[in-house]
Amino acid sequence: MRVLVVEDHVELAETVASVLRREGIAVDVAHDGTDALSRTAVIDYDVVVLDRDLPGVHGDQVCRTLVASKCRTRVLMLTASSTIADRVEGLGLGADDYLPKPFAFAELIARIRALARRSQLPLPPILEHRDVRLDPAQRIVTRAGQRLALSPKELAVLEYLLAAQGRVVSAEELLERVWDEAADPFTSTVKVTIRRLRSKLGDPPLIETVPHSGYRI
């Protein structure tokens, strides 16, 4: 999935982004409401983690704009206030979920994953193809019962291809959905990751290259 973290506290924003990236999530960061609206206008994020008290364009207005656009992006609002009235107000703006600060990173990750599932077509809890099983919640991949040691990006690519259910996925689509804005679109990042993933998956080959189109399982 691809997530936008909107938080004016630079250190907290980078910490959250680092934690999510370790989970194989593609993350972009914005530090104010204006930047957040610019990014969401051109990138189809699965989830926006939105600090409510932003400078410039307030988080409330960012939320209203996203809701009015009728995009599929889900909004997880963050705030330092933990009162019930504040949560009710935030949800009333159209936010899909609400998390007061301070929060546990494990809960933040769980809530983001839950929201992302709501923005996508329903998928089974375990993704399977032949003898390969991927548990998205536990981040565990096995083949023929043997657990595979995949990097976060390799696991994310495999999850995306399995979720595509036989549809051909282009390298450009993988780059957009699995990597963040720091990825260079002119590098062989996707090809290298696919090659490593194939090696770890072993035989018989699972990932097919469709000439001039992309990859599929």
Secondary structure as UniProt FT lines:
FT   STRAND          2..6
FT   HELIX           10..22
FT   TURN            23..24
FT   STRAND          26..30
FT   HELIX           33..42
FT   STRAND          47..51
FT   HELIX           59..68
FT   TURN            69..70
FT   STRAND          74..79
FT   HELIX           84..92
FT   TURN            93..94
FT   STRAND          97..100
FT   HELIX           105..118
FT   STRAND          127..129
FT   TURN            130..131
FT   STRAND          132..135
FT   TURN            136..139
FT   STRAND          140..143
FT   TURN            144..145
FT   STRAND          146..147
FT   HELIX           152..163
FT   TURN            164..166
FT   HELIX           171..178
FT   TURN            181..182
FT   TURN            185..186
FT   HELIX           189..201
FT   STRAND          208..210
FT   TURN            211..213
FT   STRAND          214..216
//
